[in-house]
Amino acid sequence: MRVLPLPTVAGLMALALHASAPAQPTPAATPASAASAAAPAAPAAREIVQQRLPDGRVIFTDRPQPGAKTERRWTTTPEDPAEADARRAASQRESAAVSERIGRQIEQQRERDQEVELARAKAAQAEAEREAARARVEAEAPPPVVVIPHRPVRPRPPPTVRPPEPRPPERPGPKVPPRPGATPPPGTLVEH
């Protein structure tokens, strides 16, 4: 069971009562009444009351019951059907415009996503082609050649080998103590 808020119930009751009210007989047309009939009539305000009956029941009515305690009052203005139709049409136009704008935005986003995906695919394909070309160049390239500079070879006679000359044996020198602060001559044995 759906429970509506009290102001909504009161408004619905006022609309129902207004729609079911008997039509008032119109008096004979006079110039003043014709002018007032041509002007849009403002709907009359109605008062809805919430009353608690002596047995505890709560009622909503536009005609207060004698002996019931009035708890709340609402004043409602019945809706003009022409204005309601105009608002409904404007709301539908606005809704259609919003739906169309959202549809265009979704389509534009889809197109941007497709363009980004296409650009990524092209970039990946170009990278793969560069790698394949680099591998092909490396495979076809001759191996590197290292050039070592050299001098031209001239024929030389083989070196002549001379026998070493015999040297006389070294004689030990006289053992003379070194002077303090003097450096001994080279090849001299120094005892400490």
C-alpha positions as CSV (number, residue, x, y, z in Angstrom):
1,M,0.0,0.0,0.0
2,R,1.4,3.4,-1.0
3,V,1.2,6.2,1.6
4,L,1.2,9.7,0.3
5,P,2.1,12.8,2.3
6,L,-0.8,14.8,3.7
7,P,-0.4,17.9,1.4
8,T,-0.5,15.6,-1.6
9,V,-3.6,13.9,-0.4
10,A,-5.3,17.3,0.3
11,G,-4.3,18.6,-3.2
12,L,-5.7,15.5,-4.9
13,M,-8.9,15.7,-2.9
14,A,-9.3,19.4,-3.9
15,L,-8.8,18.6,-7.5
16,A,-11.3,15.7,-7.4
17,L,-13.9,17.9,-5.6
18,H,-13.3,20.8,-8.1
19,A,-13.7,18.4,-11.1
20,S,-16.9,16.8,-9.6
21,A,-18.6,20.1,-8.6
22,P,-21.8,20.7,-10.6
23,A,-21.6,23.4,-13.3
24,Q,-23.1,26.7,-12.2
25,P,-25.8,28.1,-14.5
26,T,-24.6,31.1,-16.3
27,P,-26.6,34.3,-16.1
28,A,-27.7,36.1,-19.2
29,A,-24.9,37.7,-21.1
30,T,-24.3,41.3,-20.5
31,P,-21.4,43.4,-21.9
32,A,-19.7,43.4,-18.5
33,S,-20.1,39.7,-18.1
34,A,-18.9,39.1,-21.7
35,A,-15.7,41.1,-20.9
36,S,-15.1,39.2,-17.7
37,A,-15.8,35.9,-19.5
38,A,-13.2,36.8,-22.2
39,A,-10.5,37.5,-19.6
40,P,-8.9,34.4,-18.1
41,A,-10.5,33.7,-14.8
42,A,-8.3,33.0,-11.9
43,P,-9.2,29.7,-10.3
44,A,-10.8,30.1,-6.9
45,A,-8.7,29.0,-4.0
46,R,-10.0,26.1,-1.9
47,E,-9.3,25.2,1.7
48,I,-8.7,21.6,2.7
49,V,-8.9,20.7,6.3
50,Q,-7.6,17.7,8.2
51,Q,-10.1,16.8,10.9
52,R,-10.2,14.2,13.6
53,L,-13.6,12.7,14.3
54,P,-14.8,11.9,17.8
55,D,-14.3,8.1,17.1
56,G,-10.6,8.8,16.2
57,R,-10.7,8.7,12.4
58,V,-8.9,11.3,10.4
59,I,-10.6,12.9,7.4
60,F,-9.6,15.4,4.7
61,T,-12.4,17.5,3.4
62,D,-13.2,20.9,2.0
63,R,-16.4,21.0,4.1
64,P,-15.6,20.9,7.8
65,Q,-17.7,18.4,9.8
66,P,-19.5,19.7,12.9
67,G,-18.1,18.1,16.1
68,A,-14.8,17.2,14.5
69,K,-11.5,18.8,15.6
70,T,-9.6,20.6,12.9
71,E,-5.9,19.7,13.1
72,R,-4.5,21.3,9.9
73,R,-5.5,23.5,7.0
74,W,-4.2,23.9,3.5
75,T,-5.2,26.4,0.9
76,T,-5.0,25.1,-2.7
77,T,-5.5,26.7,-6.0
78,P,-6.9,24.4,-8.7
79,E,-4.8,24.1,-11.7
80,D,-5.8,25.7,-15.0
81,P,-6.1,22.9,-17.6
82,A,-4.6,25.2,-20.4
83,E,-1.6,26.1,-18.2
84,A,-1.2,22.5,-17.2
85,D,-1.2,21.4,-20.9
86,A,1.3,24.2,-21.7
87,R,3.6,23.2,-18.9
88,R,3.3,19.5,-19.9
89,A,4.2,20.3,-23.5
90,A,7.1,22.5,-22.4
91,S,8.4,19.8,-20.1
92,Q,8.2,17.2,-22.9
93,R,10.1,19.6,-25.3
94,E,12.7,20.2,-22.6
95,S,13.0,16.4,-21.9
96,A,13.3,15.7,-25.7
97,A,16.0,18.4,-26.0
98,V,18.0,17.0,-23.0
99,S,17.7,13.4,-24.4
100,E,18.9,14.6,-27.8
101,R,21.8,16.5,-26.2
102,I,22.8,13.5,-24.1
103,G,22.5,11.3,-27.2
104,R,24.8,13.6,-29.1
105,Q,27.3,13.7,-26.3
106,I,27.3,9.9,-26.1
107,E,27.9,9.7,-29.8
108,Q,30.7,12.2,-29.7
109,Q,32.4,10.3,-26.9
110,R,32.1,7.1,-28.8
111,E,33.6,8.8,-31.9
112,R,36.5,10.2,-29.8
113,D,37.1,6.7,-28.2
114,Q,37.2,5.2,-31.7
115,E,39.7,7.9,-32.9
116,V,41.9,7.3,-29.9
117,E,41.8,3.5,-30.4
118,L,42.6,4.0,-34.1
119,A,45.5,6.3,-33.3
120,R,46.9,3.7,-30.8
121,A,46.6,0.9,-33.3
122,K,48.4,3.0,-36.0
123,A,51.2,3.9,-33.5
124,A,51.6,0.3,-32.5
125,Q,51.7,-0.7,-36.2
126,A,54.3,2.0,-37.0
127,E,56.4,0.9,-34.0
128,A,56.3,-2.8,-35.2
129,E,57.3,-1.7,-38.7
130,R,60.2,0.3,-37.3
131,E,61.4,-2.7,-35.3
132,A,61.1,-5.0,-38.3
133,A,63.1,-2.6,-40.5
134,R,65.7,-2.2,-37.8
135,A,66.0,-6.0,-37.5
136,R,66.2,-6.4,-41.3
137,V,69.0,-3.8,-41.5
138,E,70.9,-5.5,-38.8
139,A,70.5,-8.8,-40.5
140,E,71.6,-7.5,-43.9
141,A,74.5,-5.4,-42.7
142,P,78.0,-6.9,-43.2
143,P,79.9,-7.8,-40.1
144,P,82.1,-5.0,-38.8
145,V,85.6,-4.8,-40.1
146,V,88.4,-3.7,-37.8
147,V,91.3,-2.1,-39.5
148,I,94.6,-2.2,-37.5
149,P,97.2,0.3,-38.8
150,H,100.5,-1.2,-39.6
151,R,103.9,-0.3,-41.0
152,P,105.0,-1.8,-44.2
153,V,107.2,-4.8,-43.8
154,R,110.8,-4.3,-45.0
155,P,113.3,-7.1,-45.1
156,R,115.9,-6.7,-42.4
157,P,118.9,-8.8,-41.8
158,P,118.6,-11.0,-38.8
159,P,120.4,-9.5,-35.8
160,T,123.8,-10.7,-35.2
161,V,124.4,-12.3,-31.9
162,R,127.7,-11.5,-30.2
163,P,129.0,-13.7,-27.4
164,P,129.1,-11.8,-24.1
165,E,132.5,-10.5,-23.2
166,P,133.9,-12.0,-20.1
167,R,134.2,-9.6,-17.2
168,P,136.7,-9.8,-14.4
169,P,135.3,-10.8,-11.1
170,E,134.4,-8.1,-8.8
171,R,136.8,-7.5,-6.0
172,P,135.6,-6.5,-2.7
173,G,136.8,-3.1,-1.7
174,P,138.6,-2.3,1.5
175,K,136.4,-2.3,4.6
176,V,136.5,1.3,5.7
177,P,133.9,2.5,8.0
178,P,131.8,5.2,6.5
179,R,132.0,8.7,7.8
180,P,129.1,9.9,9.8
181,G,126.6,11.7,7.5
182,A,128.4,10.5,4.3
183,T,126.6,8.4,1.8
184,P,128.5,5.3,0.7
185,P,129.5,5.0,-3.0
186,P,127.2,2.9,-5.1
187,G,127.8,-0.8,-5.1
188,T,129.4,-0.7,-1.6
189,L,128.1,-3.1,0.9
190,V,127.2,-1.5,4.2
191,E,126.9,-3.4,7.4
192,H,124.8,-2.2,10.2
